[in-house]
Every structure is written in C-alpha cells, then in structure tokens.
Amino acid sequence: MPDEAIQERVGIRVARARKRRGLTQNGLAQRARYSRSHIAQVETGAKVATPAFVAAIAAALGVDPAEIYGQPYRSQGHDDEVHASIPEFRRVLACMDAGPDLAGPPRSLEELAAEVATARQLLHKAQLTKLGARLPSVLEELTYWAYETDSPRAWVLLSKALYSAVGLARRLGYSGDALALLERTTEVTRRAEDPHLPALMTLARALLLLGMNAPASALTLLDRAAGQITPGRPDSGEVAGALDLRSAIVASRAGDASRGWDYLGRAAERIKAGKGGADVHGLQFTAANVAIHGAAVAVELGDLDEAARRDHAIGERTLDALPPERRAHHEIDMSRVHIETGAYDKALERLGSADRTAPQMTQFHPSARSAVAHLVDVRRSLPEPLRRLQRRMAV
C-alpha cells in the first residue's frame, strides 16, 4: 500500500494538535484530566484512543473530534460514494425555506412514508451508500408536501427523514452537518402533532454532545425528555426505554457508575414488565439491545471483567435478534476489551465478525479503525483477515 494512502494514527494527530497549541503532555493532561502517561501512550500508539479520550482531548485542544479521528474517511473505491450525500443534504437545507425545485411531480405521501421506513431499515443495516442515495430526494419531496399542505403527517415524515439524515452525517464524521440537520429537525417537529418526536431529536443530540465532551448537558436533555413522555401512547415505552439506554451510556461515559447502572436497570425493568411498547420509531428497544447496552456500560466504565462477563452471557441467539448495526457495534466494543487485555487474536475475531455483519459501519467507525491500526502495530506479521481490514481502511 502506498505510504500516502495510509492514514495517520490518532496519536500522531493528537501530538500535532497539542504542539500547535504550544502544550506539553503535562499541560494537556491538566486540561483534559487524563494522565501524562496515558496521553504519551496514545501518542506513541501503545494505547488505543477511546471515544471518551478523543472527546476530552478535542475539547481541551479546542478542535473538532473529527480532526483527531481524521474524519471524514475517504477511500479510492466504491465506498467513497457514500460522501456524495453530504453536499446534497447541504443543498436541501439551503433551499428548504424557498421550496424545492422538483424536476417532476412529487411522489404521494404513502410512497414517501414507505421511503422513510426504508431509510430507517437501511440505517439499521448500515447500508450507508444506499441510504445516502435515497434520502436527498425524499427530503425534497417531503419538504414540498409539508410546506404546500401543512399536513401534520407530512411534517412527521419530514422530521423522521431528517432524523435519518442526522444519523448518516454523524456516522460519517460530519458533525457540523449533523448539527445543522438537527436544528432544522427541531424546528420541523414543532409543526408535527406528535409529542414524542422531540425526544427522538434529543437522542441524536445526546450523541453529538458526547462527542463534544459534554455528557452533563446530554444527561440534562435526556432527563428532561424522559419527563415529557406522554403515558398511554403506543410509543411511550419504546421512547422511554430508548432514553434510558442512551442515558446509561452517557452517564457511564461521564464515569458515573451508579447512574449508568440505574438507567440500564430501569430499561431492563421495562422489558421485564412488558412495557417496551410498539416498535413505532424503529428505536430497537428490545431485550437483546438492553443486553448489549449492559456490556457497553461496562466498557465505558472501564470494567473489562464485567464487560467480558456480560458478553459471555449474551450468546449468539441474542446477537442474532439484533439488527446488523447494533450487533457490529457490540463486536467493536468487545474488540476494545480484548485489546486492553492483550487478547489480540480474539480482538481480531470480533472485528472480523463486525465487518462481516455490517461492513460499511465497521469501515467508517472510528473505534474499529483505531483497533485495526493498533493490531497492525503490535503484530510482527499480519494475518490475512487483518491485512484485508487494513487495506480497506487504509490505516
């Protein structure tokens, strides 16, 4: 692989950004509340940079986390087409108030509702290129119906389509575009007669806030959204449970083990009591998703033994019940655990499983790329599965 095709490691980008700010490792440690030795190990590649570390370092240095990760990740092959959706999203946002310039008559709301549902499924399957190819036209046509008819259903569908666009932009590392889409979505939800749509936007905003090292703000918004759930609606349990799971991750990222496990326990009790609700929004509030969130909470808290114990208890049947993106995310989390414990073969197995389950999600996931880069560095020779991952990710 040509040297120019290989992306710089996270540690190199941390060191460069630190030096640009005129900071020593000790100076950065004081700002970021990570030890000097921890920072030094990440910079030299001896330790993998976790999402929490990157968020804290980026905030301390005053840079976008995407700069530390090296996002957006570009490639020479077919997968690079996924980025074509981003300028289209920008164009749709810029023209939204003026109205879309459609080439022909828009599809019916029934057809567009099916497109919105398909978009959600593509997101769950991590088929990002297909999702990006469909969403811009759906957004334009729904914008037409919403502004022309002021129909609550059109506003609901437009908000859900925007929500999927936020998810895609965030996954590709375009946090600024994700925020712009989210702000528009917040405005659109006010015109839809659905009291729980704002909670969906809070779920997305919380993830963006995590990347900005603002877990306290994220938890405030999540708790506020949970307090505004309307009991008795078909989606009440689904939305409340999704808020619990997101809150569990956010609290754990902040190092608050008590609150993290409490939120997770609340979600588990909802499932046990049969209060999960209908799958209205595709939030995947299921027993299987609660189970892998338990492992994720342990990973975020740095409790590797508990993460491994929960992973062992989950089993293949539970994983098979998950959509591809959620399963791949769990595999990537567990690869982090195995790297930390020095079980590099197991870490590679989990990354390979993630890649087989959701290849695009794995290719564009910062933690997966950091894990692959670390495994490349620590191996004297590269087994073919690792070589394939390295070649695709160019790490």
HELIX and SHEET records of a PDB file:
HELIX    1   1 ASP A    3  ALA A    5  5                                   3    
HELIX    2   2 VAL A   10  ARG A   20  1                                  11    
HELIX    3   3 GLN A   25  ALA A   32  1                                   8    
HELIX    4   4 ARG A   36  THR A   44  1                                   9    
HELIX    5   5 PRO A   51  LEU A   61  1                                  11    
HELIX    6   6 PRO A   65  TYR A   69  1                                   5    
HELIX    7   7 HIS A   78  ALA A   84  5                                   7    
HELIX    8   8 SER A   85  CYS A   95  1                                  11    
HELIX    9   9 LEU A  109  HIS A  124  1                                  16    
HELIX   10  10 LEU A  128  THR A  149  1                                  22    
HELIX   11  11 PRO A  152  ARG A  171  1                                  20    
HELIX   12  12 SER A  175  THR A  189  1                                  15    
HELIX   13  13 LEU A  197  GLY A  211  1                                  15    
HELIX   14  14 PRO A  215  ALA A  226  1                                  12    
HELIX   15  15 SER A  236  ARG A  253  1                                  18    
HELIX   16  16 ALA A  257  LYS A  272  1                                  16    
HELIX   17  17 ALA A  287  LEU A  301  1                                  15    
HELIX   18  18 LEU A  304  ASP A  320  1                                  17    
HELIX   19  19 PRO A  324  GLU A  340  1                                  17    
HELIX   20  20 TYR A  344  THR A  357  1                                  14    
HELIX   21  21 PRO A  359  PHE A  364  1                                   6    
HELIX   22  22 PRO A  366  VAL A  378  1                                  13    
HELIX   23  23 GLU A  384  MET A  393  1                                  10    
END                                                                             
